[in-house]
Amino acid sequence: MTAPGPEPVAGAPVTPNWVRRPANLATAVTAELVARIVRGDHPQGTSLPPEPALCEAFSVSRTVIREAMKVLQEKGMVQVRQGAGTLVTPQATWNTLDEVVLAAVVAEDGTLGVLDDLVVTRRLLESDMALVAARVADQDTVDALRELVDLMDRLVDDPLAYREQDQAFHDRIMRTSGNRIARGVVRALESQVGNTARYTGRTDPGLCAASNRGHRRICERIAAHDPSGAAEAMSAHITEAWLVRRSGAGDPSRLER
């Protein structure tokens, strides 16, 4: 009979469960530490394990650990104090727009509150861009949006192809608005969570068809040069589409305005 191994020491760093040693060690160590901080393995206000312990746990050099600490500082997750160790900072200081931080926060959020906030942010920005697009859209833009809506009607049985045109539709409106900053924020948020099952939810033909009815309403309001109508149609579409995709976790009341 094999004797049981030693019990882990409380607070001691845990060796990461990597299937194979990553090519970029500093990036991998950073991502692992971000996940542990978000998960609460290293609570806010406490110190990370000392450098030698982290080197041993991750089987990496001091250079790798120091590079990871520098990146964690840039993400607002730790504060390095000379002679006093590395302190985990409050969540309010974290850069939640950072790809690694946002991915970890979404993964650990059982209430879907973070994704609700993301949808609200996207809704605010895209509604405003739809409003501007309705003011400035020329006939070429209107024709392009109509073509996309008609194409999506034919693609409801192919959710992957439908989604590509869905993104093209929204992006055409954002580009028409001319707001590069808002478009950049929306595209960054979408790229970071767009492939996660918790955000995409179900994508059957019926849902695609319902979603495209929202696109058609937006298109009609832009074609009619109705700014407030376009904004309202965009807001309703983004909210309705998320509520359909959203699971039953948590309370979606934070979507209400």
Protein Blocks (a to p, Z undefined) as FASTA:
>chain_A
ZZddddddehiacddddfbacfblmlmmmmmmmmmmmnomagghiacddfklmmmmnopa
fklmmmmmmmmmmnopaccdehiapadddfklpcfkbmklmmmmmmmmmnommmmmmmmm
mmmmmmmmmmmmmmmocfklmmmmmmmmmmmmmmmmmmklmmmmmmmmmmmmmmmnopak
lmmmmmmmmmmmmmgfklnmpadfklmmmmmmmmmmmmmmmmnopaklmmmmmmmmmmmm
mmmmpccehjfklmpZZ
